[in-house]
Amino acid sequence: MVRTLVTPQQQNISIVVPQNYVGRQIEVLLYAVDELVEEEKKATHNNAAKYKGIFSKEEGEKFNDFIKKSRNEWDRDF
């Protein structure tokens, strides 16, 4: 695996593929590191947001009921 950070000075970047990668499928990712850090901060503060829109109204209500019941179990006296 080859991993490096680059600060481009223009819009074009050229890469040299190692010989043992020639003819193989490779993955090339391009993202700004500072944007990734901001996304991680958002995700850690609001984990429920990643589920927004994946449930139907009925499924969402069932899920909320399940969460409420689970939290109520935490408060039981033993």
N, C-alpha and C positions, 0 to 999 in steps of 0.2 A: 504494500500500500504506500502511496505517495501522498503526503499531505503537507501543504505549505500555505502561508498567508502572503498575499500580494497586495500592494497598494498601487493601483494602476495610475499611470500618468496621462493616459489617453483612453479612448473607448475600446481600443483593440488590444487583446492579449493573445499571445501565441504560446502554446505549450508543446513540449517535447514528450512524446509518449515513450516510456521505457520499452526496450525490445521485447521483453517477455509479456508485454500487454498487447502487442501488435496482433490483430486478428481475434482479440477477445472483446467481449462487451464490457465497457467501462462506464462508470457513472461520473458525471461532471456536475458539481454543484456550484452555484454562484449566488452569494448572499452577502450583504453588508453585515459585518460582525456586530456593529452597534444596533442594528435592527433586530438581530437575533436576541441580544441581551434584553432589549425592550420587550420583545414577545415573551421571553421567559419570565420577566418580572410580572407581566400581566397575567400569565397563566398561574403563577404561584399564589397570587392574591385573590384570584376569582376562579377557582377550579370548576365551579358549577356552570360557568359561562360556556365551557366547551360542549355542554349538552343542550344548549339552547336550540330549539327547533327540531330536535331529533325524535321527540315524542309527539304522538297525537294528543289532543286535549285529554282524552280518557286515560291514555297511558301515563301522561304527566300527573294526573290526579292520583292514580294508583301508586305511582312512584313516590309522590309526596306523602301519601298515607303510610307507605312502607317506612320512609325515613322518619316520620313522626313517631311511629310505633317503636322503631329501633332506638330512637333517642330517649323515649320514655322508659325503656328497659334499663338504660344507664342509671336512672335515678331511683331504682328500686332499693329498698332497705333490706338488708340480708339479716 
